[in-house]
Amino acid sequence: MKQQKKGLNTTCTHTGQLEDKEFKGAVSPLYMGTAYAFEDIDVKRYPRYFNTPNQVGLAKKIAALEHAEAGLIFGSGMAAISTALLAFLKAGDHIVLQKILYGGTYNLVVEEFEKYGISYSFTNGFQAKDFEEKIQENTKVIYIETPSNPLLNITDIQAVAAVAKKHGIISMIDNTFASPVNQNPIDDGVDVVIHSATKYLGGHSDICAGAVATTEKNIERIFHLAKNLGGSLSDYTVWLLERSIKTLGVRVRAQNENAQQMAEYLYEHEDISAVYYPGLPTHPDHEIAKRQMKGYGGMLSFELNSDLDASTFQKSLQLIRPAMSLAGVESTVLSPALTSHALLGPEERSRQGISDGLIRFSVGIEEVEDLIFDIEQALAKVKLLMKQTV
């Protein structure tokens, strides 16, 4: 009988798991060693070579989730992004990047690439033509992020990947916001998929990691740079991440459902001036999202009416926690202008449409009724404080 393709939760739970041959435990053993034998063995293992038992097992799991041939695990999302980019770029090369990106990625490009003789262009929009018109003779990479951070813009993955293939260019995507549960870009023609595994893959706000998934050939190229840059991850964190991914499908689907309900609630609220969520029919890219995503994700952003202070609102929340990062099982909010995009500066943030009053909302797995109650009580406090200061 032909082996059937494993389902999402089965892949999350079992693929890449190490067998406990000695005690027959139900979970992967943790191999903490940093010194391995090198004589008379097939694989010379060393943590910085990304090939310790736990690293190899986790890489298989993430590759399977992204429908890729192979994967690598890194010490952070930025380690994964920088290593993947620099593996395909050298002095004299050019890269085309999406108009709006995670602040760390943008900062890497504008502050570091010129030092390496790498030129770059940001698109004027999110359409495939916007990417194609920026291509030069020396363009080697097209880089996208969808849904984008923090405004949840949607880029047509198939269309951009087709442009890259037409011109013989490597395409890369930051798939962090969607997660492999909601989106598998390799199926749409993208060459390299990147994750901040700190976010949905980890999912419990206690792991810092990154991941890359692509072909065996591309992984080999990325590995040759990665071993020199040294962005590997400790095996204990690798083990924790493998454990966390077992519940990825269950967690993300719950967050999808909650975020959809919260977006609909906020969209109708008289104190909210704008909501950015691809699951809303009013979102300008809703049709693209519906075509390329299996779920719309647990991330949304919104703006309070201009007469309400966003900082006071966040401080008034009792259940939803103002916090850096995102994608944990607990709901969190932050101000991108003060955190994820603070490095951009006011002018660049304004160009990208990131106002000081924008609030990014990472929706967790709590009951929606409790989240709504918390927002309502926080809004009431803001209005009361406003009346008292008039």
Secondary structure, 3 states (H helix, E strand, C coil): CCCCCCCHHHHHHHCCCCCCCCCCCCCCCCCCCCCCCCCCCCCCCCHHHCCCHHHHHHHHHHHHHCCCCEEEEECCHHHHHHHHHHHHCCCCCEEEECCCCCHHHHHHHHHHHHHHCCEEEECCCCCHHHHHCCCCCCEEEEEEECCCCCCCCCCCHHHHHHHHHHCCCEEEEECCCCHHHHCCHHHHCCCEEEEECCCCCCCCCCCCCEEEEECHHHHHHHHHHHHHHCCCCCHHHHHHHHHHHCCHHHHHHHHHHHHHHHHHHHHCCCCEEEEECCCCCCCCCHHHHHHHCCCCCCEEEEEECCCCCHHHHHHHCCCCEECCCCCCCCCEEECCCCCCCHHHCHHHHHHCCCCCCEEEEECCCCCHHHHHHHHHHHHHHHHHHHHHHC
